Structure formats: structure tokens, C-alpha cells
């Protein structure tokens, strides 16, 4: 049976308008889910493999999420986020199957 290694990364944008990397590159990911929590007032912008930029990269409105879980369809690049406001919350869920136990 394969084990799962699930990691939850919850944090905040440290400086509004400045991209920050929240996950390293990992081509073995089986799941990637990013959430812009309800209660946030602006968009959470994200990008894979390069800096995120407000108004230029993909974004999620308050309460929205994006999930990649299809075999060969989960981004393995580093994950970058930003928002216009400082202290904007985000939640990232990553999963990777482990070796047979």
C-alpha cells in the first residue's frame, strides 16, 4: 500500500505586491490545492515556476480555490503567490505518494 505525504502550508503575504515562493519545485506531486480564504478582500495571485504578479498572473477571488489532482496534470514547479495587501492569508495543500509500505 502506498502512503501519502500531505503538507499544509498556511500563511500570509508578507509584503503586498511582492511575490513570495511558498513551495519548492517537486515534480513528484500528486495533488496541489491553493485557497484564497473567505473573508479576504482581494485576489490572491499565483504562478508556477516564476514570480506571481498582481493583475498579470492567475488569481483567485475570496473563497475561491484551484485544485490539480489529475495524473500528469499536477504542476511540479515552485509555487509563488502575492496579493495587493500585506497580511493576505493563503492555504496551500500538497500531497505526494510515498513508497510501498
Jmol script that loads the backbone (N, CA, C; Angstrom):
load data "model"
ATOM      1  N   UNK A   1       0.835  -1.167   0.000  1.00  0.00           N
ATOM      2  CA  UNK A   1       0.000   0.000   0.000  1.00  0.00           C
ATOM      3  C   UNK A   1       0.886   1.240   0.000  1.00  0.00           C
ATOM      4  N   UNK A   2       0.503   2.210  -0.801  1.00  0.00           N
ATOM      5  CA  UNK A   2       1.283   3.446  -0.859  1.00  0.00           C
ATOM      6  C   UNK A   2       0.820   4.402   0.220  1.00  0.00           C
ATOM      7  N   UNK A   3       1.766   5.064   0.835  1.00  0.00           N
ATOM      8  CA  UNK A   3       1.440   6.062   1.850  1.00  0.00           C
ATOM      9  C   UNK A   3       1.319   7.424   1.190  1.00  0.00           C
ATOM     10  N   UNK A   4       0.664   8.339   1.875  1.00  0.00           N
ATOM     11  CA  UNK A   4       0.515   9.703   1.380  1.00  0.00           C
ATOM     12  C   UNK A   4       1.287  10.644   2.292  1.00  0.00           C
ATOM     13  N   UNK A   5       1.925  11.605   1.696  1.00  0.00           N
ATOM     14  CA  UNK A   5       2.633  12.639   2.457  1.00  0.00           C
ATOM     15  C   UNK A   5       1.955  13.964   2.153  1.00  0.00           C
ATOM     16  N   UNK A   6       1.043  14.348   3.021  1.00  0.00           N
ATOM     17  CA  UNK A   6       0.283  15.575   2.818  1.00  0.00           C
ATOM     18  C   UNK A   6       0.900  16.697   3.638  1.00  0.00           C
ATOM     19  N   UNK A   7       1.064  17.836   2.996  1.00  0.00           N
ATOM     20  CA  UNK A   7       1.617  19.014   3.654  1.00  0.00           C
ATOM     21  C   UNK A   7       0.650  20.175   3.479  1.00  0.00           C
ATOM     22  N   UNK A   8       0.336  20.854   4.573  1.00  0.00           N
ATOM     23  CA  UNK A   8      -0.490  22.053   4.514  1.00  0.00           C
ATOM     24  C   UNK A   8       0.391  23.251   4.856  1.00  0.00           C
ATOM     25  N   UNK A   9       0.365  24.239   3.981  1.00  0.00           N
ATOM     26  CA  UNK A   9       1.134  25.467   4.190  1.00  0.00           C
ATOM     27  C   UNK A   9       0.130  26.609   4.285  1.00  0.00           C
ATOM     28  N   UNK A  10      -0.053  27.129   5.473  1.00  0.00           N
ATOM     29  CA  UNK A  10      -0.951  28.259   5.688  1.00  0.00           C
ATOM     30  C   UNK A  10      -0.098  29.454   6.090  1.00  0.00           C
ATOM     31  N   UNK A  11      -0.337  30.570   5.445  1.00  0.00           N
ATOM     32  CA  UNK A  11       0.464  31.738   5.757  1.00  0.00           C
ATOM     33  C   UNK A  11      -0.196  33.013   5.293  1.00  0.00           C
ATOM     34  N   UNK A  12       0.609  34.061   5.265  1.00  0.00           N
ATOM     35  CA  UNK A  12       0.134  35.383   4.854  1.00  0.00           C
ATOM     36  C   UNK A  12       1.162  36.032   3.947  1.00  0.00           C
ATOM     37  N   UNK A  13       0.699  36.895   3.092  1.00  0.00           N
ATOM     38  CA  UNK A  13       1.587  37.690   2.246  1.00  0.00           C
ATOM     39  C   UNK A  13       2.353  38.641   3.159  1.00  0.00           C
ATOM     40  N   UNK A  14       3.671  38.595   3.096  1.00  0.00           N
ATOM     41  CA  UNK A  14       4.475  39.429   3.997  1.00  0.00           C
ATOM     42  C   UNK A  14       4.563  40.875   3.532  1.00  0.00           C
ATOM     43  N   UNK A  15       4.581  41.100   2.221  1.00  0.00           N
ATOM     44  CA  UNK A  15       4.619  42.456   1.673  1.00  0.00           C
ATOM     45  C   UNK A  15       3.703  42.505   0.463  1.00  0.00           C
ATOM     46  N   UNK A  16       2.644  43.293   0.538  1.00  0.00           N
ATOM     47  CA  UNK A  16       1.704  43.404  -0.570  1.00  0.00           C
ATOM     48  C   UNK A  16       2.394  43.776  -1.876  1.00  0.00           C
ATOM     49  N   UNK A  17       2.006  43.081  -2.950  1.00  0.00           N
ATOM     50  CA  UNK A  17       2.554  43.357  -4.272  1.00  0.00           C
ATOM     51  C   UNK A  17       3.890  42.701  -4.554  1.00  0.00           C
ATOM     52  N   UNK A  18       4.439  41.975  -3.580  1.00  0.00           N
ATOM     53  CA  UNK A  18       5.727  41.309  -3.757  1.00  0.00           C
ATOM     54  C   UNK A  18       5.512  39.801  -3.760  1.00  0.00           C
ATOM     55  N   UNK A  19       5.992  39.139  -4.796  1.00  0.00           N
ATOM     56  CA  UNK A  19       5.846  37.695  -4.907  1.00  0.00           C
ATOM     57  C   UNK A  19       6.670  36.979  -3.853  1.00  0.00           C
ATOM     58  N   UNK A  20       6.106  35.901  -3.327  1.00  0.00           N
ATOM     59  CA  UNK A  20       6.872  35.067  -2.411  1.00  0.00           C
ATOM     60  C   UNK A  20       6.668  33.597  -2.786  1.00  0.00           C
ATOM     61  N   UNK A  21       7.743  32.858  -2.714  1.00  0.00           N
ATOM     62  CA  UNK A  21       7.694  31.430  -3.013  1.00  0.00           C
ATOM     63  C   UNK A  21       7.211  30.702  -1.764  1.00  0.00           C
ATOM     64  N   UNK A  22       6.161  29.867  -1.925  1.00  0.00           N
ATOM     65  CA  UNK A  22       5.616  29.153  -0.768  1.00  0.00           C
ATOM     66  C   UNK A  22       5.836  27.646  -0.853  1.00  0.00           C
ATOM     67  N   UNK A  23       6.331  27.150  -1.988  1.00  0.00           N
ATOM     68  CA  UNK A  23       6.654  25.725  -2.118  1.00  0.00           C
ATOM     69  C   UNK A  23       7.756  25.546  -3.144  1.00  0.00           C
ATOM     70  N   UNK A  24       8.670  24.669  -2.817  1.00  0.00           N
ATOM     71  CA  UNK A  24       9.772  24.336  -3.719  1.00  0.00           C
ATOM     72  C   UNK A  24       9.273  23.506  -4.902  1.00  0.00           C
ATOM     73  N   UNK A  25      10.068  23.414  -5.932  1.00  0.00           N
ATOM     74  CA  UNK A  25       9.789  22.560  -7.084  1.00  0.00           C
ATOM     75  C   UNK A  25       9.768  21.105  -6.614  1.00  0.00           C
ATOM     76  N   UNK A  26       8.782  20.348  -7.078  1.00  0.00           N
ATOM     77  CA  UNK A  26       8.689  18.924  -6.764  1.00  0.00           C
ATOM     78  C   UNK A  26       7.901  18.234  -7.878  1.00  0.00           C
ATOM     79  N   UNK A  27       8.594  17.634  -8.834  1.00  0.00           N
ATOM     80  CA  UNK A  27       7.905  17.003  -9.962  1.00  0.00           C
ATOM     81  C   UNK A  27       7.137  15.731  -9.598  1.00  0.00           C
ATOM     82  N   UNK A  28       7.212  15.276  -8.344  1.00  0.00           N
ATOM     83  CA  UNK A  28       6.511  14.056  -7.919  1.00  0.00           C
ATOM     84  C   UNK A  28       5.185  14.337  -7.214  1.00  0.00           C
ATOM     85  N   UNK A  29       4.691  15.552  -7.253  1.00  0.00           N
ATOM     86  CA  UNK A  29       3.420  15.880  -6.587  1.00  0.00           C
ATOM     87  C   UNK A  29       2.255  15.111  -7.217  1.00  0.00           C
ATOM     88  N   UNK A  30       1.309  14.726  -6.360  1.00  0.00           N
ATOM     89  CA  UNK A  30       0.087  14.080  -6.815  1.00  0.00           C
ATOM     90  C   UNK A  30      -1.146  14.966  -6.604  1.00  0.00           C
ATOM     91  N   UNK A  31      -0.990  16.026  -5.835  1.00  0.00           N
ATOM     92  CA  UNK A  31      -2.091  16.940  -5.554  1.00  0.00           C
ATOM     93  C   UNK A  31      -1.527  18.308  -5.220  1.00  0.00           C
ATOM     94  N   UNK A  32      -2.163  19.341  -5.734  1.00  0.00           N
ATOM     95  CA  UNK A  32      -1.842  20.716  -5.368  1.00  0.00           C
ATOM     96  C   UNK A  32      -3.173  21.455  -5.302  1.00  0.00           C
ATOM     97  N   UNK A  33      -3.455  22.053  -4.147  1.00  0.00           N
ATOM     98  CA  UNK A  33      -4.688  22.830  -3.969  1.00  0.00           C
ATOM     99  C   UNK A  33      -4.332  24.141  -3.285  1.00  0.00           C
ATOM    100  N   UNK A  34      -4.755  25.247  -3.887  1.00  0.00           N
ATOM    101  CA  UNK A  34      -4.480  26.578  -3.354  1.00  0.00           C
ATOM    102  C   UNK A  34      -5.802  27.272  -3.069  1.00  0.00           C
ATOM    103  N   UNK A  35      -5.918  27.869  -1.882  1.00  0.00           N
ATOM    104  CA  UNK A  35      -7.146  28.515  -1.436  1.00  0.00           C
ATOM    105  C   UNK A  35      -6.899  29.960  -1.054  1.00  0.00           C
ATOM    106  N   UNK A  36      -7.793  30.842  -1.526  1.00  0.00           N
ATOM    107  CA  UNK A  36      -7.866  32.221  -1.048  1.00  0.00           C
ATOM    108  C   UNK A  36      -9.040  32.240  -0.070  1.00  0.00           C
ATOM    109  N   UNK A  37      -8.782  32.251   1.232  1.00  0.00           N
ATOM    110  CA  UNK A  37      -9.848  32.083   2.219  1.00  0.00           C
ATOM    111  C   UNK A  37     -10.959  33.136   2.132  1.00  0.00           C
ATOM    112  N   UNK A  38     -12.162  32.695   2.506  1.00  0.00           N
ATOM    113  CA  UNK A  38     -13.274  33.640   2.617  1.00  0.00           C
ATOM    114  C   UNK A  38     -12.902  34.671   3.671  1.00  0.00           C
ATOM    115  N   UNK A  39     -13.362  35.869   3.497  1.00  0.00           N
ATOM    116  CA  UNK A  39     -13.046  36.937   4.440  1.00  0.00           C
ATOM    117  C   UNK A  39     -11.920  37.833   3.949  1.00  0.00           C
ATOM    118  N   UNK A  40     -11.125  37.335   3.009  1.00  0.00           N
ATOM    119  CA  UNK A  40     -10.093  38.192   2.410  1.00  0.00           C
ATOM    120  C   UNK A  40     -10.785  39.141   1.441  1.00  0.00           C
ATOM    121  N   UNK A  41     -10.248  40.336   1.282  1.00  0.00           N
ATOM    122  CA  UNK A  41     -10.923  41.343   0.472  1.00  0.00           C
ATOM    123  C   UNK A  41     -10.453  41.407  -0.970  1.00  0.00           C
ATOM    124  N   UNK A  42      -9.291  40.886  -1.265  1.00  0.00           N
ATOM    125  CA  UNK A  42      -8.788  40.988  -2.625  1.00  0.00           C
ATOM    126  C   UNK A  42      -8.437  39.638  -3.214  1.00  0.00           C
ATOM    127  N   UNK A  43      -7.893  39.701  -4.417  1.00  0.00           N
ATOM    128  CA  UNK A  43      -7.481  38.498  -5.117  1.00  0.00           C
ATOM    129  C   UNK A  43      -6.123  38.006  -4.624  1.00  0.00           C
ATOM    130  N   UNK A  44      -5.957  36.697  -4.631  1.00  0.00           N
ATOM    131  CA  UNK A  44      -4.678  36.050  -4.379  1.00  0.00           C
ATOM    132  C   UNK A  44      -4.142  35.639  -5.740  1.00  0.00           C
ATOM    133  N   UNK A  45      -3.019  36.189  -6.116  1.00  0.00           N
ATOM    134  CA  UNK A  45      -2.414  35.887  -7.423  1.00  0.00           C
ATOM    135  C   UNK A  45      -1.376  34.790  -7.239  1.00  0.00           C
ATOM    136  N   UNK A  46      -1.284  33.901  -8.231  1.00  0.00           N
ATOM    137  CA  UNK A  46      -0.348  32.791  -8.114  1.00  0.00           C
ATOM    138  C   UNK A  46       0.286  32.462  -9.461  1.00  0.00           C
ATOM    139  N   UNK A  47       1.424  31.775  -9.380  1.00  0.00           N
ATOM    140  CA  UNK A  47       2.137  31.357 -10.577  1.00  0.00           C
ATOM    141  C   UNK A  47       2.997  30.145 -10.220  1.00  0.00           C
ATOM    142  N   UNK A  48       3.336  29.375 -11.220  1.00  0.00           N
ATOM    143  CA  UNK A  48       4.186  28.205 -11.030  1.00  0.00           C
ATOM    144  C   UNK A  48       5.512  28.415 -11.734  1.00  0.00           C
ATOM    145  N   UNK A  49       6.608  28.250 -11.006  1.00  0.00           N
ATOM    146  CA  UNK A  49       7.935  28.336 -11.596  1.00  0.00           C
ATOM    147  C   UNK A  49       8.494  29.728 -11.763  1.00  0.00           C
ATOM    148  N   UNK A  50       7.704  30.760 -11.498  1.00  0.00           N
ATOM    149  CA  UNK A  50       8.160  32.137 -11.651  1.00  0.00           C
ATOM    150  C   UNK A  50       7.330  33.025 -10.728  1.00  0.00           C
ATOM    151  N   UNK A  51       7.766  34.258 -10.541  1.00  0.00           N
ATOM    152  CA  UNK A  51       7.072  35.179  -9.643  1.00  0.00           C
ATOM    153  C   UNK A  51       5.609  35.374 -10.027  1.00  0.00           C
ATOM    154  N   UNK A  52       4.768  35.554  -9.019  1.00  0.00           N
ATOM    155  CA  UNK A  52       3.374  35.939  -9.213  1.00  0.00           C
ATOM    156  C   UNK A  52       3.314  37.463  -9.216  1.00  0.00           C
ATOM    157  N   UNK A  53       2.383  38.017  -9.992  1.00  0.00           N
ATOM    158  CA  UNK A  53       2.262  39.470 -10.083  1.00  0.00           C
ATOM    159  C   UNK A  53       0.788  39.858 -10.088  1.00  0.00           C
ATOM    160  N   UNK A  54       0.442  40.853  -9.291  1.00  0.00           N
ATOM    161  CA  UNK A  54      -0.932  41.343  -9.219  1.00  0.00           C
ATOM    162  C   UNK A  54      -1.360  41.843 -10.593  1.00  0.00           C
ATOM    163  N   UNK A  55      -2.494  41.333 -11.070  1.00  0.00           N
ATOM    164  CA  UNK A  55      -3.048  41.758 -12.352  1.00  0.00           C
ATOM    165  C   UNK A  55      -2.378  41.147 -13.569  1.00  0.00           C
ATOM    166  N   UNK A  56      -1.360  40.314 -13.373  1.00  0.00           N
ATOM    167  CA  UNK A  56      -0.646  39.744 -14.522  1.00  0.00           C
ATOM    168  C   UNK A  56      -0.642  38.222 -14.549  1.00  0.00           C
ATOM    169  N   UNK A  57      -0.807  37.582 -13.395  1.00  0.00           N
ATOM    170  CA  UNK A  57      -0.804  36.123 -13.353  1.00  0.00           C
ATOM    171  C   UNK A  57      -2.176  35.628 -12.902  1.00  0.00           C
ATOM    172  N   UNK A  58      -2.356  34.330 -12.838  1.00  0.00           N
ATOM    173  CA  UNK A  58      -3.633  33.740 -12.445  1.00  0.00           C
ATOM    174  C   UNK A  58      -4.016  34.220 -11.049  1.00  0.00           C
ATOM    175  N   UNK A  59      -5.330  34.294 -10.771  1.00  0.00           N
ATOM    176  CA  UNK A  59      -5.750  34.791  -9.461  1.00  0.00           C
ATOM    177  C   UNK A  59      -7.030  34.100  -9.001  1.00  0.00           C
ATOM    178  N   UNK A  60      -7.230  34.144  -7.691  1.00  0.00           N
ATOM    179  CA  UNK A  60      -8.412  33.583  -7.042  1.00  0.00           C
ATOM    180  C   UNK A  60      -9.094  34.676  -6.238  1.00  0.00           C
ATOM    181  N   UNK A  61     -10.408  34.799  -6.373  1.00  0.00           N
ATOM    182  CA  UNK A  61     -11.170  35.734  -5.559  1.00  0.00           C
ATOM    183  C   UNK A  61     -11.385  35.156  -4.160  1.00  0.00           C
ATOM    184  N   UNK A  62     -11.880  35.956  -3.231  1.00  0.00           N
ATOM    185  CA  UNK A  62     -12.133  35.478  -1.876  1.00  0.00           C
ATOM    186  C   UNK A  62     -13.032  34.240  -1.873  1.00  0.00           C
ATOM    187  N   UNK A  63     -12.609  33.211  -1.148  1.00  0.00           N
ATOM    188  CA  UNK A  63     -13.361  31.971  -1.062  1.00  0.00           C
ATOM    189  C   UNK A  63     -13.141  31.009  -2.214  1.00  0.00           C
ATOM    190  N   UNK A  64     -12.385  31.400  -3.211  1.00  0.00           N
ATOM    191  CA  UNK A  64     -12.134  30.521  -4.353  1.00  0.00           C
ATOM    192  C   UNK A  64     -10.897  29.668  -4.132  1.00  0.00           C
ATOM    193  N   UNK A  65     -10.855  28.536  -4.830  1.00  0.00           N
ATOM    194  CA  UNK A  65      -9.707  27.643  -4.753  1.00  0.00           C
ATOM    195  C   UNK A  65      -9.480  27.006  -6.114  1.00  0.00           C
ATOM    196  N   UNK A  66      -8.276  26.512  -6.305  1.00  0.00           N
ATOM    197  CA  UNK A  66      -7.929  25.785  -7.517  1.00  0.00           C
ATOM    198  C   UNK A  66      -7.262  24.484  -7.069  1.00  0.00           C
ATOM    199  N   UNK A  67      -7.599  23.392  -7.772  1.00  0.00           N
ATOM    200  CA  UNK A  67      -7.034  22.101  -7.399  1.00  0.00           C
ATOM    201  C   UNK A  67      -6.560  21.370  -8.652  1.00  0.00           C
ATOM    202  N   UNK A  68      -5.367  20.803  -8.542  1.00  0.00           N
ATOM    203  CA  UNK A  68      -4.799  19.961  -9.588  1.00  0.00           C
ATOM    204  C   UNK A  68      -4.588  18.585  -8.968  1.00  0.00           C
ATOM    205  N   UNK A  69      -5.256  17.571  -9.541  1.00  0.00           N
ATOM    206  CA  UNK A  69      -5.112  16.229  -8.987  1.00  0.00           C
ATOM    207  C   UNK A  69      -5.120  15.130 -10.040  1.00  0.00           C
ATOM    208  N   UNK A  70      -5.095  15.493 -11.297  1.00  0.00           N
ATOM    209  CA  UNK A  70      -5.070  14.511 -12.376  1.00  0.00           C
ATOM    210  C   UNK A  70      -3.650  14.034 -12.631  1.00  0.00           C
ATOM    211  N   UNK A  71      -3.487  12.737 -12.825  1.00  0.00           N
ATOM    212  CA  UNK A  71      -2.169  12.173 -13.095  1.00  0.00           C
ATOM    213  C   UNK A  71      -1.528  12.927 -14.261  1.00  0.00           C
ATOM    214  N   UNK A  72      -0.316  13.326 -14.101  1.00  0.00           N
ATOM    215  CA  UNK A  72       0.465  14.084 -15.089  1.00  0.00           C
ATOM    216  C   UNK A  72      -0.045  15.510 -15.289  1.00  0.00           C
ATOM    217  N   UNK A  73      -1.000  15.960 -14.484  1.00  0.00           N
ATOM    218  CA  UNK A  73      -1.527  17.309 -14.629  1.00  0.00           C
ATOM    219  C   UNK A  73      -1.279  18.195 -13.416  1.00  0.00           C
ATOM    220  N   UNK A  74      -0.503  17.691 -12.458  1.00  0.00           N
ATOM    221  CA  UNK A  74      -0.226  18.457 -11.244  1.00  0.00           C
ATOM    222  C   UNK A  74       1.072  19.234 -11.447  1.00  0.00           C
ATOM    223  N   UNK A  75       1.034  20.560 -11.338  1.00  0.00           N
ATOM    224  CA  UNK A  75       2.257  21.341 -11.531  1.00  0.00           C
ATOM    225  C   UNK A  75       3.358  20.922 -10.553  1.00  0.00           C
ATOM    226  N   UNK A  76       4.532  20.666 -11.078  1.00  0.00           N
ATOM    227  CA  UNK A  76       5.666  20.280 -10.249  1.00  0.00           C
ATOM    228  C   UNK A  76       6.634  21.422 -10.008  1.00  0.00           C
ATOM    229  N   UNK A  77       6.350  22.569 -10.576  1.00  0.00           N
ATOM    230  CA  UNK A  77       7.226  23.732 -10.413  1.00  0.00           C
ATOM    231  C   UNK A  77       7.014  24.367  -9.037  1.00  0.00           C
ATOM    232  N   UNK A  78       7.892  25.279  -8.670  1.00  0.00           N
ATOM    233  CA  UNK A  78       7.726  26.016  -7.421  1.00  0.00           C
ATOM    234  C   UNK A  78       6.425  26.818  -7.476  1.00  0.00           C
ATOM    235  N   UNK A  79       5.868  27.100  -6.300  1.00  0.00           N
ATOM    236  CA  UNK A  79       4.595  27.828  -6.202  1.00  0.00           C
ATOM    237  C   UNK A  79       4.873  29.208  -5.617  1.00  0.00           C
ATOM    238  N   UNK A  80       4.384  30.245  -6.314  1.00  0.00           N
ATOM    239  CA  UNK A  80       4.589  31.635  -5.906  1.00  0.00           C
ATOM    240  C   UNK A  80       3.232  32.316  -5.766  1.00  0.00           C
ATOM    241  N   UNK A  81       3.093  33.165  -4.741  1.00  0.00           N
ATOM    242  CA  UNK A  81       1.842  33.902  -4.521  1.00  0.00           C
ATOM    243  C   UNK A  81       2.135  35.363  -4.192  1.00  0.00           C
ATOM    244  N   UNK A  82       1.118  36.195  -4.406  1.00  0.00           N
ATOM    245  CA  UNK A  82       1.158  37.588  -3.975  1.00  0.00           C
ATOM    246  C   UNK A  82      -0.276  38.111  -3.914  1.00  0.00           C
ATOM    247  N   UNK A  83      -0.438  39.251  -3.307  1.00  0.00           N
ATOM    248  CA  UNK A  83      -1.719  39.959  -3.244  1.00  0.00           C
ATOM    249  C   UNK A  83      -1.404  41.442  -3.094  1.00  0.00           C
ATOM    250  N   UNK A  84      -2.402  42.273  -3.328  1.00  0.00           N
ATOM    251  CA  UNK A  84      -2.186  43.719  -3.202  1.00  0.00           C
ATOM    252  C   UNK A  84      -1.941  44.135  -1.764  1.00  0.00           C
ATOM    253  N   UNK A  85      -2.534  43.390  -0.837  1.00  0.00           N
ATOM    254  CA  UNK A  85      -2.455  43.781   0.570  1.00  0.00           C
ATOM    255  C   UNK A  85      -1.513  42.881   1.379  1.00  0.00           C
ATOM    256  N   UNK A  86      -0.822  43.491   2.316  1.00  0.00           N
ATOM    257  CA  UNK A  86       0.014  42.764   3.261  1.00  0.00           C
ATOM    258  C   UNK A  86      -0.902  42.000   4.218  1.00  0.00           C
ATOM    259  N   UNK A  87      -0.453  40.871   4.723  1.00  0.00           N
ATOM    260  CA  UNK A  87      -1.193  40.012   5.649  1.00  0.00           C
ATOM    261  C   UNK A  87      -2.376  39.294   5.003  1.00  0.00           C
ATOM    262  N   UNK A  88      -2.417  39.230   3.686  1.00  0.00           N
ATOM    263  CA  UNK A  88      -3.453  38.482   2.967  1.00  0.00           C
ATOM    264  C   UNK A  88      -3.183  36.992   3.181  1.00  0.00           C
ATOM    265  N   UNK A  89      -4.162  36.251   3.683  1.00  0.00           N
ATOM    266  CA  UNK A  89      -3.982  34.834   4.008  1.00  0.00           C
ATOM    267  C   UNK A  89      -4.054  33.949   2.765  1.00  0.00           C
ATOM    268  N   UNK A  90      -3.407  32.793   2.847  1.00  0.00           N
ATOM    269  CA  UNK A  90      -3.494  31.761   1.814  1.00  0.00           C
ATOM    270  C   UNK A  90      -3.331  30.406   2.479  1.00  0.00           C
ATOM    271  N   UNK A  91      -3.817  29.362   1.800  1.00  0.00           N
ATOM    272  CA  UNK A  91      -3.622  27.989   2.266  1.00  0.00           C
ATOM    273  C   UNK A  91      -3.255  27.150   1.047  1.00  0.00           C
ATOM    274  N   UNK A  92      -2.169  26.400   1.163  1.00  0.00           N
ATOM    275  CA  UNK A  92      -1.705  25.521   0.099  1.00  0.00           C
ATOM    276  C   UNK A  92      -1.654  24.102   0.647  1.00  0.00           C
ATOM    277  N   UNK A  93      -2.263  23.168  -0.069  1.00  0.00           N
ATOM    278  CA  UNK A  93      -2.232  21.758   0.303  1.00  0.00           C
ATOM    279  C   UNK A  93      -1.476  21.002  -0.787  1.00  0.00           C
ATOM    280  N   UNK A  94      -0.450  20.266  -0.382  1.00  0.00           N
ATOM    281  CA  UNK A  94       0.361  19.472  -1.302  1.00  0.00           C
ATOM    282  C   UNK A  94       0.321  18.021  -0.857  1.00  0.00           C
ATOM    283  N   UNK A  95       0.333  17.109  -1.814  1.00  0.00           N
ATOM    284  CA  UNK A  95       0.317  15.691  -1.484  1.00  0.00           C
ATOM    285  C   UNK A  95       1.235  14.945  -2.436  1.00  0.00           C
ATOM    286  N   UNK A  96       1.891  13.944  -1.897  1.00  0.00           N
ATOM    287  CA  UNK A  96       2.776  13.125  -2.709  1.00  0.00           C
ATOM    288  C   UNK A  96       2.701  11.702  -2.189  1.00  0.00           C
ATOM    289  N   UNK A  97       2.522  10.764  -3.096  1.00  0.00           N
ATOM    290  CA  UNK A  97       2.512   9.355  -2.703  1.00  0.00           C
ATOM    291  C   UNK A  97       3.923   8.921  -2.345  1.00  0.00           C
ATOM    292  N   UNK A  98       4.009   8.153  -1.292  1.00  0.00           N
ATOM    293  CA  UNK A  98       5.304   7.638  -0.846  1.00  0.00           C
ATOM    294  C   UNK A  98       5.555   6.238  -1.393  1.00  0.00           C
ATOM    295  N   UNK A  99       6.572   5.605  -0.887  1.00  0.00           N
ATOM    296  CA  UNK A  99       6.910   4.252  -1.295  1.00  0.00           C
ATOM    297  C   UNK A  99       5.920   3.250  -0.724  1.00  0.00           C
ATOM    298  N   UNK A 100       5.937   2.075  -1.268  1.00  0.00           N
ATOM    299  CA  UNK A 100       5.080   0.995  -0.790  1.00  0.00           C
ATOM    300  C   UNK A 100       5.535   0.611   0.616  1.00  0.00           C
ATOM    301  N   UNK A 101       4.553   0.476   1.499  1.00  0.00           N
ATOM    302  CA  UNK A 101       4.869   0.113   2.888  1.00  0.00           C
ATOM    303  C   UNK A 101       4.527  -1.334   3.140  1.00  0.00           C
TER     304      UNK A 101
END
end "model"
wireframe off; spacefill off
backbone 0.3
color backbone group
